[in-house]
Amino acid sequence: MKNLRIYSSDKNIPKKKLHQFVKLILGDLELSLASLELNFINSKKIREINKHYLSHDYSTDIITFNYSEKESLIDGEIFISYQDAAENARKYKVKYIEEIGRLIVHGILHLIGYDDLTPDKRKKMKNQENRLIKKYKFILL
């Protein structure tokens, strides 16, 4: 997919499948793609980013930076901690690649204006995540 770049130091990230997955998600949500970078990094690096840009001194599974001024146009960066994703997969008893897919969807939803700061907004976002994962996880497995 043009304008989608995936960077990873984790050899278990199936870049070709993720390209197909993102294409399906963007199509389902009727979004255009200007540019999207998916960066898979370790928990130490995501903690540094979290501290530097968001003033939070802890690791997290995902950080999203949105550069678009339109909700229908994706232009951003998503940083995913593959170590936190692996921990989440064990915790929630799902496959690692399914958790990676969920985090990508979560990041894309943030890029189009969803947030999870209140219980109602979190529920709306989670429902959309669940719908998309259920519909498209086959591409990742």
C-alpha positions in Angstrom: 0.0 0.0 0.0 1.4 3.3 -1.1 2.2 5.8 1.7 2.2 3.1 4.5 5.5 2.4 6.0 6.2 -0.2 8.7 9.3 -0.2 10.8 10.1 -2.9 13.2 12.9 -4.4 15.2 10.7 -7.4 16.0 11.1 -10.1 13.4 7.6 -11.5 14.2 5.8 -8.5 12.7 4.4 -9.7 9.3 4.7 -6.5 7.3 2.9 -7.8 4.2 -0.1 -9.0 6.2 -0.2 -5.7 8.1 -0.3 -3.8 4.8 -3.3 -5.8 3.7 -5.0 -5.4 7.1 -4.6 -1.6 7.2 -5.9 -1.4 3.6 -9.1 -3.2 4.6 -9.5 -1.1 7.8 -9.1 2.2 5.9 -11.5 1.0 3.2 -14.1 -0.1 5.8 -13.9 3.3 7.5 -13.9 5.1 4.1 -10.6 6.9 4.8 -8.0 8.2 2.4 -4.3 7.8 3.2 -1.8 10.6 2.9 0.8 9.0 5.0 1.0 6.5 7.9 4.0 5.1 9.7 3.7 2.1 12.0 6.7 1.9 14.3 7.1 -1.3 16.4 9.5 -0.5 19.2 10.5 -1.9 22.6 9.0 -0.7 25.9 12.1 1.3 26.8 11.8 3.4 23.7 8.1 3.9 23.9 8.6 5.1 27.5 11.1 7.6 26.3 8.6 8.9 23.7 5.8 9.0 26.3 8.0 11.0 28.7 9.4 13.4 26.1 6.1 14.2 24.2 3.4 13.5 26.7 5.1 14.0 30.1 4.2 10.4 31.2 7.0 8.4 32.8 5.9 4.9 32.0 5.6 2.4 29.2 2.4 2.1 27.2 1.3 -0.1 24.4 0.5 2.6 21.9 1.2 6.3 21.2 -0.4 8.0 18.2 0.6 11.3 16.5 -2.0 12.9 14.2 -0.8 15.3 11.5 -4.0 15.6 9.6 -6.5 18.4 9.8 -9.3 16.2 8.3 -10.8 13.2 10.0 -11.3 11.4 6.7 -7.6 11.7 5.8 -5.0 9.7 7.6 -1.7 11.4 8.1 0.1 10.3 11.2 2.5 8.0 13.1 1.6 5.1 15.4 4.2 3.8 17.8 3.5 0.3 19.3 5.5 -1.4 22.0 5.7 -5.0 20.8 6.8 -5.9 24.3 3.6 -4.4 25.9 1.6 -6.0 23.1 3.0 -9.4 23.9 2.1 -8.8 27.6 -1.4 -7.8 26.6 -1.9 -10.8 24.4 -0.9 -13.1 27.3 -3.1 -11.2 29.7 -6.2 -11.2 27.5 -5.5 -14.7 26.1 -5.4 -13.7 22.4 -2.8 -14.3 19.8 0.1 -11.8 19.6 -0.8 -10.8 16.0 -4.4 -10.2 17.0 -3.3 -7.8 19.7 -1.0 -6.1 17.2 -4.1 -5.7 14.9 -6.2 -4.4 17.8 -3.5 -1.8 18.6 -3.3 -0.7 14.9 -7.1 -0.3 14.8 -7.0 1.6 18.1 -4.4 4.0 16.7 -6.3 4.5 13.4 -9.4 5.3 15.4 -7.5 7.9 17.4 -6.3 9.4 14.1 -9.9 10.0 13.1 -11.1 11.6 16.3 -12.0 8.7 18.6 -10.8 9.0 22.2 -11.0 6.8 25.3 -10.9 9.4 28.0 -14.4 8.9 29.3 -16.4 5.7 29.9 -18.9 6.5 27.1 -16.2 7.4 24.6 -14.1 4.4 25.6 -17.2 2.1 25.0 -17.9 3.6 21.6 -14.2 3.2 20.6 -14.0 -0.4 21.9 -17.2 -1.3 20.0 -15.7 -0.1 16.8 -12.4 -1.9 17.6 -14.2 -5.1 18.2 -16.2 -4.8 15.1 -13.2 -4.3 12.9 -11.0 -7.0 14.5 -13.8 -9.5 14.3 -14.4 -8.7 10.6 -10.7 -8.5 9.5 -8.5 -10.5 11.8 -8.6 -13.4 9.3 -6.0 -11.5 7.3 -3.5 -11.6 10.2 -3.9 -15.3 11.2 
